């Protein structure tokens, strides 16, 4: 298991834009580390978002890193 991905899972909160689109944002745990992962490790960051969705029993479809938008199925 990737340590960065599991840490992102703990640091993220998902703000709903539409029923199938989310805007990931940092929670109050460690926002600086969240943005560091976001900028330096995009693949691991997306993997952490997928873990967060799995925890909420939703299916990851795609993540647009430039717009910071997460799409679910």
N, CA, C and O atoms as a DFTB+ gen file, in Angstrom:
292 C
 N C O
     1  1       0.841      -1.180       0.000
     2  2       0.000       0.000       0.000
     3  2       0.889       1.249       0.000
     4  3       1.922       1.292       0.668
     5  1       0.477       2.234      -0.743
     6  2       1.212       3.481      -0.849
     7  2       0.890       4.389       0.342
     8  3      -0.278       4.676       0.603
     9  1       1.904       4.832       1.052
    10  2       1.697       5.660       2.245
    11  2       1.105       7.026       1.907
    12  3       0.278       7.544       2.657
    13  1       1.519       7.612       0.785
    14  2       0.989       8.923       0.406
    15  2      -0.496       8.817       0.099
    16  3      -1.279       9.659       0.538
    17  1      -0.892       7.799      -0.646
    18  2      -2.303       7.616      -0.990
    19  2      -3.173       7.468       0.255
    20  3      -4.233       8.085       0.355
    21  1      -2.720       6.646       1.202
    22  2      -3.524       6.475       2.414
    23  2      -3.545       7.734       3.262
    24  3      -4.524       7.986       3.964
    25  1      -2.483       8.530       3.212
    26  2      -2.486       9.783       3.958
    27  2      -3.409      10.805       3.295
    28  3      -4.111      11.544       3.985
    29  1      -3.413      10.853       1.961
    30  2      -4.343      11.737       1.235
    31  2      -5.778      11.388       1.607
    32  3      -6.603      12.279       1.808
    33  1      -6.075      10.111       1.699
    34  2      -7.411       9.651       2.068
    35  2      -7.853      10.266       3.400
    36  3      -9.027      10.596       3.569
    37  1      -6.928      10.419       4.337
    38  2      -7.242      10.993       5.646
    39  2      -7.336      12.514       5.618
    40  3      -8.003      13.110       6.464
    41  1      -6.667      13.152       4.641
    42  2      -6.579      14.613       4.608
    43  2      -7.651      15.280       3.758
    44  3      -7.818      16.497       3.836
    45  1      -8.373      14.525       2.955
    46  2      -9.293      15.108       1.973
    47  2     -10.744      15.103       2.459
    48  3     -11.181      14.206       3.181
    49  1     -11.464      16.134       2.036
    50  2     -12.916      16.142       2.158
    51  2     -13.458      16.444       0.766
    52  3     -12.858      17.218       0.020
    53  1     -14.579      15.843       0.418
    54  2     -15.128      15.986      -0.924
    55  2     -16.349      16.907      -0.885
    56  3     -17.322      16.638      -0.181
    57  1     -16.280      17.995      -1.651
    58  2     -17.376      18.953      -1.753
    59  2     -18.133      18.637      -3.038
    60  3     -17.546      18.640      -4.120
    61  1     -19.420      18.366      -2.929
    62  2     -20.217      17.992      -4.088
    63  2     -20.551      19.209      -4.954
    64  3     -21.078      20.209      -4.465
    65  1     -20.236      19.105      -6.243
    66  2     -20.609      20.141      -7.208
    67  2     -21.880      19.741      -7.936
    68  3     -22.781      20.559      -8.121
    69  1     -21.951      18.489      -8.347
    70  2     -23.136      17.888      -8.961
    71  2     -23.251      16.485      -8.366
    72  3     -22.374      16.073      -7.607
    73  1     -24.302      15.749      -8.689
    74  2     -24.390      14.384      -8.142
    75  2     -23.240      13.461      -8.549
    76  3     -22.990      12.461      -7.875
    77  1     -22.542      13.778      -9.632
    78  2     -21.443      12.914     -10.071
    79  2     -20.083      13.613     -10.088
    80  3     -19.107      13.031     -10.561
    81  1     -19.996      14.834      -9.590
    82  2     -18.741      15.583      -9.603
    83  2     -18.445      16.147      -8.220
    84  3     -19.319      16.708      -7.558
    85  1     -17.194      15.984      -7.799
    86  2     -16.734      16.503      -6.509
    87  2     -15.544      17.427      -6.684
    88  3     -14.794      17.327      -7.654
    89  1     -15.390      18.314      -5.743
    90  2     -14.231      19.201      -5.674
    91  2     -13.481      18.845      -4.395
    92  3     -13.911      19.224      -3.305
    93  1     -12.358      18.115      -4.511
    94  2     -11.594      17.749      -3.317
    95  2     -10.983      18.976      -2.642
    96  3     -10.429      19.849      -3.310
    97  1     -11.087      19.036      -1.339
    98  2     -10.529      20.123      -0.534
    99  2      -9.857      19.532       0.698
   100  3     -10.212      18.435       1.128
   101  1      -8.890      20.247       1.273
   102  2      -8.265      19.733       2.500
   103  2      -9.202      19.882       3.690
   104  3      -9.984      20.829       3.766
   105  1      -9.111      18.936       4.614
   106  2      -9.832      19.108       5.874
   107  2      -8.904      19.839       6.842
   108  3      -7.850      20.323       6.431
   109  1      -9.268      19.926       8.091
   110  2      -8.496      20.698       9.060
   111  2      -7.314      19.951       9.666
   112  3      -6.614      20.500      10.518
   113  1      -7.077      18.716       9.246
   114  2      -6.018      17.913       9.848
   115  2      -4.629      18.473       9.519
   116  3      -3.852      18.768      10.427
   117  1      -4.315      18.621       8.232
   118  2      -2.995      19.131       7.820
   119  2      -3.072      19.678       6.393
   120  3      -2.601      19.023       5.462
   121  1      -3.659      20.871       6.202
   122  2      -3.830      21.424       4.858
   123  2      -2.515      21.612       4.095
   124  3      -2.484      21.438       2.876
   125  1      -1.443      21.960       4.785
   126  2      -0.160      22.156       4.098
   127  2       0.331      20.859       3.456
   128  3       0.814      20.866       2.324
   129  1       0.209      19.770       4.167
   130  2       0.626      18.477       3.629
   131  2      -0.291      18.078       2.469
   132  3       0.181      17.514       1.481
   133  1      -1.573      18.358       2.573
   134  2      -2.524      18.079       1.494
   135  2      -2.069      18.757       0.195
   136  3      -1.987      18.110      -0.849
   137  1      -1.773      20.059       0.262
   138  2      -1.375      20.791      -0.942
   139  2      -0.001      20.361      -1.444
   140  3       0.265      20.436      -2.643
   141  1       0.854      19.921      -0.569
   142  2       2.150      19.402      -0.991
   143  2       1.960      18.121      -1.796
   144  3       2.556      17.961      -2.861
   145  1       1.134      17.212      -1.294
   146  2       0.837      15.981      -2.024
   147  2       0.171      16.310      -3.358
   148  3       0.499      15.714      -4.385
   149  1      -0.757      17.253      -3.340
   150  2      -1.467      17.654      -4.552
   151  2      -0.482      18.106      -5.633
   152  3      -0.611      17.709      -6.791
   153  1       0.491      18.926      -5.266
   154  2       1.399      19.498      -6.253
   155  2       2.569      18.591      -6.624
   156  3       3.031      18.635      -7.765
   157  1       3.057      17.780      -5.707
   158  2       4.266      16.986      -5.961
   159  2       4.000      15.533      -6.375
   160  3       4.840      14.917      -7.032
   161  1       2.856      14.988      -6.001
   162  2       2.564      13.574      -6.250
   163  2       1.161      13.395      -6.843
   164  3       0.287      12.850      -6.169
   165  1       0.921      13.838      -8.087
   166  2      -0.431      13.779      -8.648
   167  2      -1.005      12.364      -8.780
   168  3      -2.202      12.166      -8.574
   169  1      -0.172      11.386      -9.119
   170  2      -0.686      10.017      -9.251
   171  2      -1.105       9.433      -7.906
   172  3      -2.170       8.826      -7.789
   173  1      -0.271       9.617      -6.907
   174  2      -0.598       9.124      -5.573
   175  2      -1.799       9.884      -4.992
   176  3      -2.616       9.316      -4.268
   177  1      -1.889      11.174      -5.322
   178  2      -3.011      11.980      -4.859
   179  2      -4.322      11.430      -5.431
   180  3      -5.296      11.262      -4.696
   181  1      -4.349      11.151      -6.730
   182  2      -5.547      10.590      -7.363
   183  2      -5.880       9.221      -6.770
   184  3      -7.051       8.886      -6.595
   185  1      -4.861       8.442      -6.467
   186  2      -5.081       7.142      -5.842
   187  2      -5.711       7.292      -4.456
   188  3      -6.571       6.500      -4.070
   189  1      -5.277       8.313      -3.711
   190  2      -5.867       8.596      -2.403
   191  2      -7.326       9.007      -2.517
   192  3      -8.137       8.659      -1.659
   193  1      -7.666       9.741      -3.564
   194  2      -9.069      10.114      -3.796
   195  2      -9.906       8.875      -4.092
   196  3     -11.038       8.757      -3.623
   197  1      -9.351       7.958      -4.866
   198  2     -10.054       6.708      -5.160
   199  2     -10.293       5.904      -3.878
   200  3     -11.351       5.298      -3.711
   201  1      -9.314       5.901      -2.980
   202  2      -9.485       5.219      -1.688
   203  2     -10.595       5.876      -0.868
   204  3     -11.387       5.187      -0.226
   205  1     -10.649       7.191      -0.888
   206  2     -11.692       7.924      -0.155
   207  2     -13.068       7.566      -0.704
   208  3     -14.010       7.358       0.061
   209  1     -13.187       7.496      -2.023
   210  2     -14.466       7.125      -2.635
   211  2     -14.851       5.691      -2.289
   212  3     -16.018       5.401      -2.027
   213  1     -13.872       4.804      -2.290
   214  2     -14.131       3.399      -1.945
   215  2     -14.669       3.293      -0.517
   216  3     -15.555       2.490      -0.226
   217  1     -14.112       4.122       0.361
   218  2     -14.559       4.169       1.756
   219  2     -16.033       4.603       1.834
   220  3     -16.768       4.157       2.715
   221  1     -16.455       5.472       0.911
   222  2     -17.840       5.963       0.867
   223  2     -18.711       5.124      -0.073
   224  3     -19.853       5.489      -0.352
   225  1     -18.173       4.005      -0.559
   226  2     -18.860       3.068      -1.443
   227  2     -19.319       3.733      -2.737
   228  3     -20.446       3.533      -3.189
   229  1     -18.423       4.529      -3.326
   230  2     -18.660       5.146      -4.620
   231  2     -17.534       4.735      -5.552
   232  3     -16.460       4.340      -5.097
   233  1     -17.775       4.826      -6.859
   234  2     -16.794       4.358      -7.830
   235  2     -16.101       5.516      -8.536
   236  3     -16.753       6.395      -9.100
   237  1     -14.781       5.504      -8.498
   238  2     -13.923       6.492      -9.142
   239  2     -14.031       6.345     -10.655
   240  3     -13.885       5.243     -11.183
   241  1     -14.289       7.455     -11.359
   242  2     -14.314       7.430     -12.815
   243  2     -13.115       8.180     -13.389
   244  3     -12.366       7.629     -14.195
   245  1     -12.930       9.442     -12.975
   246  2     -11.778      10.209     -13.450
   247  2     -11.483      11.361     -12.503
   248  3     -12.320      11.757     -11.692
   249  1     -10.270      11.888     -12.628
   250  2      -9.850      13.032     -11.835
   251  2      -9.090      13.983     -12.736
   252  3      -8.111      13.588     -13.369
   253  1      -9.527      15.235     -12.803
   254  2      -8.857      16.278     -13.574
   255  2      -8.012      17.088     -12.603
   256  3      -8.528      17.915     -11.851
   257  1      -6.717      16.843     -12.628
   258  2      -5.802      17.478     -11.678
   259  2      -5.725      18.996     -11.886
   260  3      -5.604      19.747     -10.918
   261  1      -5.795      19.444     -13.128
   262  2      -5.690      20.880     -13.420
   263  2      -6.895      21.664     -12.898
   264  3      -6.749      22.791     -12.423
   265  1      -8.077      21.068     -12.987
   266  2      -9.289      21.739     -12.494
   267  2      -9.667      21.279     -11.089
   268  3     -10.589      21.823     -10.482
   269  1      -8.963      20.287     -10.579
   270  2      -9.242      19.712      -9.262
   271  2     -10.703      19.255      -9.168
   272  3     -11.422      19.611      -8.235
   273  1     -11.125      18.450     -10.170
   274  2     -12.480      17.907     -10.204
   275  2     -12.419      16.394     -10.288
   276  3     -11.668      15.821     -11.077
   277  1     -13.220      15.771      -9.463
   278  2     -13.292      14.332      -9.363
   279  2     -14.661      13.898      -9.878
   280  3     -15.684      14.431      -9.450
   281  1     -14.681      12.935     -10.791
   282  2     -15.941      12.442     -11.350
   283  2     -16.139      11.005     -10.890
   284  3     -15.223      10.184     -10.937
   285  1     -17.359      10.724     -10.444
   286  2     -17.693       9.362     -10.010
   287  2     -18.702       8.763     -10.972
   288  3     -19.302       9.468     -11.784
   289  1     -18.880       7.466     -10.869
   290  2     -19.831       6.754     -11.711
   291  2     -21.116       6.549     -10.982
   292  3     -22.050       5.963     -11.530
